[in-house]
Amino acid sequence: MAHIVIMPRQGNTVESCIIVDWKVNEGDSVTEETAVCSVETDKAAFEVPAGANGIVLKILRPAGDDVPVLEPIAVIGAAGESWDLETGSREQGAGSREQGAGDREQGAGSRDSSQGSDGNSLSSFPAAPCSSPRARNLAEKEALPIDMVSGTGPGGRVIERDVKAALENRPALTAAAKAAAPAVLPASGTGLGGRITTADLASPAPGLRSPVLGPQSVVPVFQSPVPIKGIRKIISDKMHQSLAETAQFTLNASSPVGRLQDLRSRIKKSGEETGLAKITVNDLILFAVSRVLVRYPYMNAHKTGDTLTTFERVHLGLAVDTPRGLMVPVIRNADQLSLIQISSEAKRLASACQSGSIKPDELSGSSFTVTNLGSLGISSFTPVLNIPEVAILGVCSIEPKLVSFSPTPVYEPHIGFSLTINHQVVDGAPAARFLKALGKVVADIDLWLINQV
């Protein structure tokens, strides 16, 4: 019996993974431990093992697909064994699901799409002899003649991803141009960003060309377009979701850091025997945040739907910039850890993110997040909430601030803070009180450390 390779679940919050690339081809021999493909989420990258000895009978999902967890992605079996008996003929993938939906929509009178019959079609363009309803609807919406799209579905069927590929290779159109778009378009337009306008359609420039709509086509438009995919696509979607679903409000403040800088200087010179030499300014800020949050539980909380959940312990998210994109590992029970322990855990997690060895469980469950752009010279910014958290702290650069005029101007170093809250559940005044308390702890960080001994 053939073995079905499924997309594994990585952590409780991961709902889908993107296939980065396939490491095997159909017909290759594999062992149980062979890595058949590499996949990634917004949190981590990992490899999927074959899980059985045999031959790769079928690869069900192509590289680049965002696949729900626990869905089949490949079939392993004996040479000559039928793969579709095990998967229910999943070769059609998304295209087969579209076709099934199309059959139900079209009814008995239009089930034979191979004859071009589509009495319920909304498209004003001729339908391709074999295309899915979702593909036709998208083509109609984007004023794309679907009969000019090359199909990659079963039997040459045009499915939604073919239309998307064709649109990526076509110059953008204004709304008015879409309504009047003919089958032949200029290679580029005179509108904003190279968009084709109705004027371009009315007075075509030399060199008109029919749109090349096959999936392998390339239409030059200023620069080669780069699709947003992988972790960047997931981060993009989550940032949009965060802004769309929450009422984000940012407060800015600063705190004197003269004592903190003096302490950091002494720590740096203390030698390896103390275990303190590698502690950074950011570690000291993380320590301060972990202590203040305990006193302001409404900041250490999640909003899920109409429910607000506060946490007794502080699980501190740490924003880490990596070559693969932004990642947020979690320092668990940070309010129970010493400065040295927080520093050590922060460095371990950041290193694991950079190397790609971070575990999915280490990237979920934060109750409050800290993101630091101070080392890049940023004076203030607007951090985006790491939903469902209700607050996120941005740490800014250290800059001199005028504190006295008499008898001569006096400047003292201050560190900036940008605090974003979800105004749906946290009001401005309570958030300001938290930020004020944090500033006091940072200003007297040496006293707080003594208090922890």
C-alpha positions in Angstrom: 0.0 0.0 0.0 1.3 3.4 -1.0 2.4 5.9 1.8 0.9 9.4 1.7 3.3 12.2 2.8 1.3 14.9 4.5 2.2 18.5 5.4 3.2 18.1 9.1 1.8 20.4 11.8 4.5 22.6 13.4 3.1 24.1 16.6 -0.4 24.7 17.6 -0.8 28.0 15.8 0.5 26.9 12.4 -2.3 26.4 9.9 -0.3 26.0 6.7 3.2 25.8 5.3 4.8 26.9 2.0 6.7 24.4 0.0 10.1 26.1 -0.7 11.5 23.4 -3.0 11.3 19.7 -3.7 14.5 17.8 -3.0 13.3 14.7 -5.0 11.7 14.1 -8.3 8.9 11.7 -9.3 10.5 8.3 -9.8 13.3 8.8 -7.3 14.1 6.1 -4.7 13.8 7.3 -1.1 14.3 5.9 2.4 12.1 6.7 5.4 14.5 9.4 6.5 15.0 11.1 3.1 14.1 14.7 3.1 11.6 15.1 0.2 11.1 18.8 0.5 11.8 21.9 2.5 8.9 24.0 3.8 8.6 27.2 5.8 6.1 29.2 7.9 6.3 32.7 9.2 8.1 31.2 12.1 10.6 28.6 10.9 11.9 26.5 8.1 12.2 22.7 8.2 12.4 19.6 6.0 9.7 17.0 5.5 10.9 13.3 5.6 9.5 10.7 3.2 8.3 8.5 6.1 8.6 5.3 4.1 10.9 3.4 1.9 10.0 3.3 -1.8 9.6 5.3 -5.0 8.3 8.8 -5.3 5.1 8.0 -7.2 3.6 11.4 -7.3 4.3 15.0 -6.1 0.8 16.4 -5.4 1.7 20.1 -4.7 4.3 22.2 -6.6 7.0 24.4 -5.0 5.6 27.7 -3.9 2.2 26.4 -2.8 0.8 27.4 0.6 -0.5 24.0 1.8 -2.8 23.5 4.8 -1.3 21.3 7.5 -2.2 17.6 7.3 -3.0 17.8 3.6 -1.3 15.2 1.2 1.7 16.6 -0.7 3.3 13.4 -2.1 2.9 9.6 -2.5 5.6 7.0 -1.8 5.1 3.4 -2.9 6.4 0.5 -5.0 7.4 0.9 -8.6 4.4 0.6 -10.8 1.9 1.0 -7.9 -1.1 3.3 -8.6 -0.9 6.4 -6.5 -4.3 7.8 -7.3 -6.1 4.9 -5.5 -4.6 6.1 -2.3 -5.3 9.8 -2.7 -8.7 9.8 -4.4 -7.1 11.1 -7.6 -5.7 14.3 -6.0 -3.5 15.0 -9.0 -5.9 17.8 -9.9 -5.3 19.5 -6.6 -6.8 22.9 -6.4 -8.0 22.6 -10.0 -10.1 19.5 -9.3 -11.8 21.3 -6.4 -12.5 24.3 -8.7 -14.0 21.9 -11.3 -16.2 20.2 -8.7 -17.5 23.6 -7.6 -18.0 24.6 -11.2 -20.0 21.5 -11.9 -22.4 22.2 -9.0 -22.7 25.9 -10.1 -23.4 25.2 -13.8 -26.0 22.5 -13.2 -26.9 19.6 -15.3 -27.3 21.7 -18.5 -23.7 22.8 -18.5 -21.7 20.1 -16.9 -19.7 19.2 -20.0 -17.2 22.1 -19.9 -15.2 20.4 -22.6 -17.9 21.5 -25.0 -17.5 25.2 -24.0 -21.0 25.3 -22.6 -21.3 27.8 -19.7 -24.8 29.3 -19.5 -24.2 30.9 -16.1 -20.8 32.4 -16.9 -20.5 36.1 -15.9 -17.7 36.7 -18.3 -18.1 39.0 -21.3 -15.1 37.3 -22.9 -15.3 34.0 -24.7 -14.7 31.2 -22.2 -11.7 28.9 -22.8 -12.8 25.4 -24.0 -11.8 24.0 -20.6 -11.6 26.4 -17.6 -12.7 26.5 -14.0 -15.4 28.9 -12.7 -12.9 30.5 -10.4 -10.5 31.1 -13.3 -13.3 32.6 -15.4 -14.5 34.8 -12.6 -11.0 36.2 -11.9 -10.4 36.7 -15.6 -13.6 38.6 -15.9 -12.8 40.8 -12.9 -9.4 41.7 -14.3 -10.6 42.2 -18.0 -8.4 39.3 -19.1 -9.5 37.3 -22.2 -9.4 33.8 -20.7 -9.1 32.1 -24.2 -5.6 33.6 -24.4 -4.4 32.0 -21.1 -2.4 28.7 -21.3 -3.8 26.1 -18.9 -1.6 23.9 -16.6 -4.5 21.9 -15.1 -5.4 18.4 -16.0 -5.9 18.1 -19.7 -4.8 21.6 -20.3 -7.6 23.0 -18.1 -7.2 26.7 -17.2 -7.3 27.1 -13.4 -7.1 30.1 -11.2 -3.3 29.9 -10.7 -2.9 30.2 -14.6 -4.9 33.4 -14.6 -2.9 34.7 -11.7 0.4 33.9 -13.6 -1.0 35.6 -16.7 -1.9 38.7 -14.7 1.6 38.9 -13.3 3.0 39.1 -16.8 0.6 41.8 -18.0 0.9 45.5 -17.4 -1.5 46.9 -14.8 -4.6 48.6 -16.1 -6.6 51.5 -14.6 -10.3 50.7 -13.8 -11.5 52.5 -16.8 -9.1 50.7 -19.1 -10.2 47.4 -17.7 -13.8 48.2 -18.7 -12.7 48.9 -22.3 -9.7 46.6 -22.6 -9.4 44.9 -26.0 -7.5 41.7 -26.7 -4.4 43.6 -27.8 -2.6 45.9 -25.3 0.5 48.1 -25.3 3.5 46.6 -23.6 3.3 49.5 -21.1 1.2 52.5 -20.4 1.6 56.2 -19.6 -0.4 56.1 -16.3 1.0 56.0 -12.8 3.5 53.2 -12.4 3.2 52.3 -16.0 -0.5 51.5 -15.9 -2.3 51.3 -19.2 -5.0 54.0 -19.4 -8.0 54.5 -21.8 -5.8 57.1 -23.6 -3.3 54.4 -24.3 -6.0 52.3 -25.7 -7.4 55.1 -27.9 -4.0 56.3 -29.2 -1.8 53.2 -29.2 1.9 53.8 -29.4 4.0 51.9 -32.0 4.9 48.4 -31.0 1.5 47.1 -29.9 1.6 43.5 -29.0 -0.9 40.9 -27.9 -0.4 40.0 -24.3 1.7 37.0 -23.9 -0.2 35.1 -21.3 1.4 31.7 -20.9 2.9 30.9 -17.5 6.4 31.0 -18.9 6.0 34.5 -20.5 7.8 37.7 -19.6 6.5 41.2 -20.4 9.1 43.8 -19.5 7.7 46.6 -17.3 10.5 48.8 -16.0 11.9 46.2 -13.7 11.3 42.4 -13.5 8.5 41.9 -11.0 9.3 39.8 -8.0 6.4 37.9 -6.5 5.9 38.3 -2.8 5.9 34.7 -1.4 7.2 32.5 1.4 7.7 34.1 4.8 7.6 37.6 3.3 4.0 36.9 2.0 2.9 35.5 5.4 4.4 38.5 7.2 2.7 40.8 4.8 -0.7 39.1 5.4 -0.3 39.2 9.2 0.8 42.8 9.2 -2.3 43.7 7.2 -4.5 41.6 9.5 -3.1 43.3 12.5 -3.9 46.8 11.2 -7.3 45.8 9.8 -8.5 44.1 13.0 -7.2 46.4 15.8 -7.4 50.0 16.7 -3.7 50.8 16.9 -2.5 53.9 18.8 1.1 54.8 19.5 2.6 56.9 22.4 6.2 58.2 22.4 8.3 59.0 25.5 11.9 58.9 26.7 13.8 58.1 29.8 17.2 59.2 31.1 19.8 56.5 30.7 22.9 58.0 32.4 22.9 55.4 35.1 22.1 52.6 32.7 25.0 53.5 30.5 27.4 53.8 33.5 26.2 50.3 34.7 26.6 48.9 31.2 30.2 50.3 31.1 31.1 48.7 34.4 29.5 45.4 33.4 31.4 45.3 30.2 34.7 45.7 32.1 33.8 43.2 34.8 35.5 40.2 33.1 34.2 36.8 32.0 34.3 35.4 35.6 31.2 37.5 36.6 29.1 36.2 33.7 28.0 39.8 33.0 30.4 40.9 30.3 28.0 40.1 27.4 25.0 41.9 28.7 23.7 44.6 26.4 21.6 47.7 26.7 18.7 45.7 25.2 19.1 43.0 27.8 18.7 45.7 30.5 15.6 47.0 28.8 14.1 43.5 28.5 14.8 43.0 32.3 13.0 46.3 33.1 10.0 45.5 30.9 9.6 42.1 32.5 9.4 43.7 36.0 7.1 46.5 35.1 4.6 44.4 33.2 3.7 42.4 36.3 2.4 45.6 37.9 0.3 46.4 34.7 -1.4 43.1 33.8 -3.8 44.9 31.3 -0.7 45.4 29.1 0.3 41.8 29.4 -2.7 40.4 27.6 -4.4 39.0 24.5 -7.5 40.1 22.8 -9.3 37.2 21.0 -12.6 38.2 19.5 -14.6 39.7 22.4 -12.4 38.1 25.1 -9.5 39.7 26.9 -7.1 37.2 28.6 -4.4 38.6 31.0 -1.3 36.6 32.0 0.2 36.1 35.4 3.6 35.4 34.0 5.4 37.5 31.4 6.2 35.7 28.2 8.4 38.2 26.4 8.4 38.3 22.6 11.7 39.5 21.1 11.6 40.8 17.5 14.6 39.4 15.5 15.6 40.6 12.1 16.8 37.6 10.0 17.7 37.0 6.3 14.3 35.2 6.0 12.3 38.0 7.5 11.1 39.1 11.0 10.8 36.4 13.6 9.6 36.7 17.2 10.9 34.1 19.6 9.6 34.0 23.2 11.5 34.4 26.5 9.1 32.4 28.7 8.5 33.4 32.3 10.8 36.4 31.8 9.6 38.0 35.1 11.1 35.0 37.0 14.5 35.2 35.3 17.6 37.1 36.4 19.3 39.6 34.2 21.9 37.0 33.2 19.3 34.5 32.4 17.3 36.9 30.3 20.5 37.9 28.4 21.5 34.3 27.8 18.0 33.3 26.6 17.7 36.3 24.3 21.0 35.5 22.6 20.2 31.8 22.3 16.8 32.5 20.6 18.2 35.2 18.3 21.0 32.9 17.2 18.6 30.1 16.5 16.4 32.4 14.4 19.4 33.5 12.4 20.6 30.0 11.7 17.1 28.6 11.0 17.2 26.1 13.8 14.6 27.7 15.9 11.8 25.4 17.0 8.2 26.3 16.2 7.1 26.1 19.9 9.7 28.8 20.7 8.0 31.2 18.3 4.5 31.2 19.8 2.8 32.1 23.1 4.3 35.6 23.7 2.2 37.9 25.9 4.0 41.2 25.1 6.7 42.0 22.4 9.7 44.2 22.4 11.2 45.4 19.1 14.5 47.4 19.1 15.5 49.8 16.2 17.7 52.0 18.4 20.9 50.5 17.1 19.9 51.8 13.6 19.5 55.3 14.8 15.7 55.5 14.8 14.4 58.2 17.1 10.7 57.0 17.1 8.5 54.7 15.1 5.2 52.9 15.1 5.5 49.3 16.0 2.7 47.1 14.6 0.9 44.9 17.1 1.9 41.2 17.3 -1.7 40.1 17.5 -3.5 38.9 19.6 -1.2 40.8 22.0 -2.6 44.2 23.0 0.7 46.1 23.2 4.2 46.2 21.7 7.1 48.3 22.8 9.5 49.9 20.3 13.0 50.7 21.7 14.6 53.7 20.0 18.0 55.3 19.9 19.8 57.1 22.8 20.1 60.8 22.1 21.0 63.9 24.2 18.1 65.8 25.6 18.1 69.3 26.9 17.1 69.1 30.6 18.2 72.5 32.0 18.9 76.1 30.7 20.5 77.6 33.7 23.2 78.7 34.1 24.2 76.9 30.9 22.4 74.4 28.7 22.6 70.9 30.2 22.1 67.8 28.1 21.5 64.2 29.3 21.3 61.0 27.3 17.7 59.7 26.9 16.4 56.5 25.3 13.3 56.7 23.3 10.2 54.4 23.6 7.4 54.0 21.1 4.5 52.0 22.7 1.7 50.8 20.4 -1.5 49.6 22.1 -4.8 48.2 20.9 -7.2 51.0 21.8 -10.1 48.6 21.7 -9.1 47.3 25.1 -6.3 49.6 26.4 -7.0 53.4 26.8 -4.3 56.1 26.3 -4.0 57.1 30.0 -3.4 53.5 31.4 -0.9 53.0 28.6 0.8 56.2 29.5 1.0 55.2 33.1 2.7 52.0 32.1 5.2 53.9 29.9 5.9 56.4 32.7 6.6 53.5 35.2 8.9 51.8 32.7 10.8 55.1 32.3 11.4 55.3 36.0 12.7 51.7 36.2 15.0 52.3 33.3 16.3 55.5 34.9 17.0 53.7 38.2 17.9 50.3 36.7 20.9 49.9 39.0 18.6 50.1 42.1 16.2 47.6 40.6 19.0 45.1 40.0 20.1 45.5 43.6 16.6 44.9 44.7 16.6 41.6 42.8 19.6 40.2 44.7 
